[in-house]
């Protein structure tokens, strides 16, 4: 029984020490924050810098809160986290660092407005899937997360080539989809071969569906020349044959006058 009591008291002592350590850490953090605020006010007063407005204030329309978008939610200037509708973030193409104004109406509605857009830059990447099955965009430099609502809005699929928006400065984790450049099917399908169209002067000699004739080889040229020579030889022989009867007639006509003179003598 004594051993059980000793063990319990030891566990309770350890828990008590943990609680004391956490309380000291919180107290130290609070003192640090207080000192930082005092130093900030002193610097602002010394340089005549206007103090920022309160992170939260009430109006007739409701409570107004300023904050910064972190890729998924808004971190209020009051240190609290506020959910940002994914559809609004996707359609507005919000990026990390954008300043937002949240108005919580008297009816409890959350109305966001972008009041300070961060400087942006655009990148091209390919849609991939991480180890958890989430869609990401892989660029030449880095892989960025994207909101599921943005993937649904643009109907992106694995392998699609897209344009994303990220803050110009800083190391971002999230990106906003700007547009789809090419679908995966277009990237995988080879381009169709172009049809060779003959020149206008060749259209009369060739049919539209036929391709232009290939150049003859050296052997084909030689055979064609031999054939032409043969045709020329045949033409020469036919000309000679046509002239033979005429030559014979001329010979006879030339011989008749001589014969007549001999008879008279």
Residue pairs with C-beta under 8 A, 6 or more apart in sequence:
41 51
43 49
44 50
44 51
53 66
55 65
55 66
55 67
55 76
55 77
55 78
56 63
56 64
56 65
56 66
56 76
56 77
56 78
57 63
57 64
58 64
59 103
61 103
61 105
61 106
62 103
62 104
62 105
62 106
63 103
63 104
64 101
64 102
64 103
64 104
65 76
65 77
65 78
65 82
65 101
65 102
65 103
65 104
66 76
66 77
66 99
66 100
66 101
66 102
66 115
67 74
67 75
67 76
67 77
67 82
67 99
67 100
67 102
68 74
68 75
68 97
68 98
68 99
68 100
69 84
69 89
69 94
69 95
69 96
69 97
69 98
69 99
69 100
70 96
70 174
71 95
71 96
71 145
71 172
71 173
71 174
72 84
72 89
72 147
72 174
73 81
73 82
73 83
73 84
74 81
74 82
74 83
74 84
74 100
74 102
74 112
75 81
75 82
76 82
76 102
82 102
82 110
83 110
84 94
84 100
84 112
85 110
85 112
86 147
86 148
86 149
86 150
87 149
87 153
88 94
88 112
89 147
89 149
89 150
89 176
90 147
90 149
90 150
90 153
90 176
90 177
91 153
92 114
93 165
93 176
93 177
93 178
94 100
94 114
94 176
95 118
95 120
95 165
95 166
95 167
95 172
95 174
95 175
95 176
96 118
96 166
96 167
96 170
96 172
96 173
96 174
97 118
97 167
97 169
97 170
98 114
98 116
98 117
98 118
99 114
99 115
99 116
99 117
99 118
100 112
100 113
100 114
100 115
101 112
101 113
101 115
102 110
102 111
102 112
103 110
103 111
103 112
103 113
104 110
104 111
105 111
118 167
118 168
118 169
119 167
119 168
119 169
120 165
120 166
120 167
120 168
121 165
121 166
121 167
121 168
122 163
122 164
122 165
122 178
123 139
123 140
123 141
123 163
123 164
123 166
123 175
124 139
124 161
124 162
124 163
124 164
124 181
125 137
125 138
125 139
125 140
125 143
125 144
125 161
125 162
125 164
126 137
126 138
126 159
126 160
126 161
126 162
127 135
127 136
127 137
127 138
127 151
127 156
127 157
127 158
127 159
127 160
127 161
127 162
127 184
128 135
128 136
128 137
128 138
128 143
128 158
129 135
129 136
129 158
130 136
130 143
134 145
134 148
135 146
135 148
135 151
135 156
135 158
136 143
136 144
136 145
136 146
137 143
137 144
137 146
137 162
137 164
137 175
137 177
139 164
144 164
144 166
144 172
144 173
144 174
144 175
145 173
145 174
145 175
146 164
146 174
146 175
146 176
146 177
147 174
147 176
150 176
150 177
151 177
153 177
154 162
154 177
154 179
154 180
155 180
156 162
156 177
156 180
157 183
157 184
158 184
159 184
159 187
159 188
160 180
160 181
160 182
160 183
160 184
161 180
161 181
161 182
161 187
162 177
162 178
162 179
162 180
162 181
163 177
163 178
163 179
163 180
163 181
164 175
164 176
164 177
164 178
165 175
165 176
165 177
165 178
166 172
166 175
166 176
196 211
196 212
198 206
198 212
202 212
206 212
206 213
216 224
